[in-house]
Amino acid sequence: MSIFQSLNTTASALTAQRLRMDVISSNMANVDTTRAKLVNGQWEPYRRKVVVMEPNEGGFSSYLQAAMDDRSSVGSGVKVTKIVEDPTPFKLVYDPTNPDANKDGYVQLPNVDPLKEMVDLMSATRSYEANVTVFNASKGMLMKALEIGK
């Protein structure tokens, strides 16, 4: 195991959580966007996006194999595999004065729930903070190891 493996692992988590916060910010910024994408000649509202993450090193089988082989490279971080659109249906609100209203007077609004986004943001922030703590602890241990060598 590399001396910097724990720092690399934590750095991957920090990067992933930062991207997650950026996507949540985009969702919140577009909470009222009724014209985001043209689909079949019709404007569609903004569709909520979600970050999908997975371990850097395969799945459970790779961890099991590494443990059986007594390798210490288990746990090499996280990676963002994709950003997907939430398939939840759009909200319909009656507003016949809105220029985006259909013939019945209903407007399609984005499927972004600000409360859900705030909970996701708090989760991403806490995870980011926890990883900063791990990074600082690892850095502190490396500094102590260097002091021992003096």
N, C-alpha and C positions, 0 to 999 in steps of 0.2 A: 504494500500500500504506500502510495506517495505521501510525503509529508504534507503536501498541499491538498490531498484528496478531500478532507473535510471542508476546506475553504471552497473548493470547486463545487462540491455538492450543495453547500449553502448558497453559493452564488447563483447556481441554476434555479434554486427555489426563489431567491430574491427577484431574479429576472422574470420568472413565470408569474409571481404575484404582482409585480409591477405592470405587466401586460394585462393581467386580470383587472387591475384598478383602472387602467386606461380604457378598456372595453366597457366597464361599468360607467365610467365618466361619459363615454360616447352615448351609451343608452340613456343616461339622465339628460344629456344635452338635447336629445331627440325625442323627448317624452311627448312633445306636441307636434312633431313633424308629420304632416298628412300627405306630403308629396316627396317620397324618397326614391322610388323606383318605378319605372314605366314597365308594366306587365300587360301584354296583349292590348296595347293602346290605351290602357287605363292607369292612372297613377295609383300606386299602392303606398300605404303609410310605412313609416320606418318599422322594421322588424327587429325585435330585441336580439342581441348577440350574446353568446355564451362561450367561454374559453374551455377547451377540453385539454386536460393534462394527463400524462402517463409517466411511469418511471422511465428513466433513461436507458436502463438495461432490461429490456424485455419484460417478462412478467414473473409470476411466482416460480415457474420452473427454472429460470435462470438463477434466482436467489437460492433455491433449493440445491441446484447443482453446484453453485459456488460454495455453499456451506458444506456439502458432502466432499468437495475437493479441497476443503480447508483453505480457500482463497479469501483474502481479506478485502477484495474489491467490491463486496456487496454494498449496495446503497450508493449509487453514483449520481444521485440527483433526480431531477424531474425535467420534463420537456413539454412544451405546448405542442400538441399534435395538430390542432385545428381550432378555428373559431367558427362556430355553427350558428345558424339562425334558429331562434325559438319558434317552433311550429304552432304555438298557442294562437287561437283566432284573435283577430283584431276586435277592439271594443267599438260598439256602435252607440253613438250619442245623437239624440234628436236636436238638430240645429239647422233649420231650413234656410237661415240667412248666410250660412257658411258657403263660400264658393265651391267647396269640395263635397257638398251634400249631394246625395243621389236623388232620384226623382221622388222618393218618399220623404225626403228631408233629413235623412240620417247620414252622419259623417263617420267614416272609419277612422279610429284613432289607433296609434301604435299599441302593441301588446306589452308595453313597458309599464311595470308597476313600481312606482317610486319607493314604496315601502320594501318590496323585495330587493330592489337595487341597493337600498341603504343597508339592509342586513348583509347582503353579499359584500358590500364595500367594507363593512365592519369586520367581516370574516377575513377578507383579503388583507386588511390593515393589520389585524392581530397576527396573522400568519407571517406577514412581512416583518413585524416587530420581533416575533419569536425567532425568526431566522437571523435577524440582525444580532440578537443576543447570542445565538449559537456562533455566529461568525466572530463576534468579539471575544467569546470564551476560547475559541480555537486559536485566535490570534494571540491572546494572552498566554496560552499554553506554549505556543511556539516561541514567544518572547522569553518566557521563563526557561525554556530549553536552551536558548541561545545564551542566557545569563549563566547557566550552569557551566557552559563551555569556556567561560572567561578564566 
